[in-house]
Amino acid sequence: QVQLVESGGGLVQPGGSLRLSCAASGSIFSIYVMGWYRQAPGKQRELVAVINSGGDTNSADSVKGRFTISRDNPKKTLYLQMNSLKPEDTAVYYCYADVSTMSRKRMEYWGKGTLVSVSS
């Protein structure tokens, strides 16, 4: 079994910053792609940013230049540095991981989410 636990969400004023973390644990042989998705009230879940094991990244146009995704492979931890936050960034942010387990099964996992609220 693999667990993804997010942390770092909270309430922040427009223009502020937050750093999200996602720690992966459990029966992990290797982690391929990791990413952040978000779901705002009444909307579908959308991609925020993804990163592969080699450090290549891709992000949504709406966050380019403001959000930075990174990962620490030895620590099995994913990060999202969010700067210049806007009210429209308000959402539950979910961590995602494409994992090869110790039994060599390729599986996708999701965290339970962390709430980011941007409001004055």
Beta strands, then each sheet from edge to edge (+ up, - down):
strand 1: 2-7
strand 2: 10-12
strand 3: 18-26
strand 4: 28-39
strand 5: 46-51
strand 6: 57-59
strand 7: 67-72
strand 8: 77-82
strand 9: 91-101
strand 10: 106-110
strand 11: 114-118
sheet 1: 1+ 3- 8+ 7-
sheet 2: 2+ 11+ 9- 4+ 5- 6+
sheet 3: 2+ 11+ 9- 10+
end
